[in-house]
C-alpha cells in the first residue's frame, strides 16, 4: 500500500495491472475486511491522478465503490467516498442497465453531456 502513496509510482502500478487486482479486492468475492480497507485506501491514493481515473472506472470499480461508501465501516467507507470524489471528473453513462461506457471529459471541451 505504501507504493500507492507515492505519485511517481502510479504509472507503474497501472502498467503492472494492479488496478484490476485492487478492484477485485473490494468485491464481495474477497472476504477479508482488512484487505478490502487497504485496497480502498490504495484506490483512494491513486485516484487523485487524472491518468489513473479511467483505469479505475474501466476496471469496474464504480459499483463496488458505491456499495462500500454506503455500507462500509470506518476507514473503508471513508476511502470509498474519497475515491468516488476523486473520480467525479470522469463521466460515466449507463446503457441498457448493464453496460458502462466511460467517457473521459476532463480534457475535452468540445463534448457536452445533457
Buried (B, 14 or more C-beta within 10 A) or exposed (E): EEBBEEEEBBEEBBEEEBBBEBBBBBBEEBEEEEEBBBBBBBBBBBBBBEEBBBBBBBBBBBEBBEBBBEEBEEBBBBBBBBBBEBBEEBBEEEEEEEEEEBEBBEEEEEEEEE
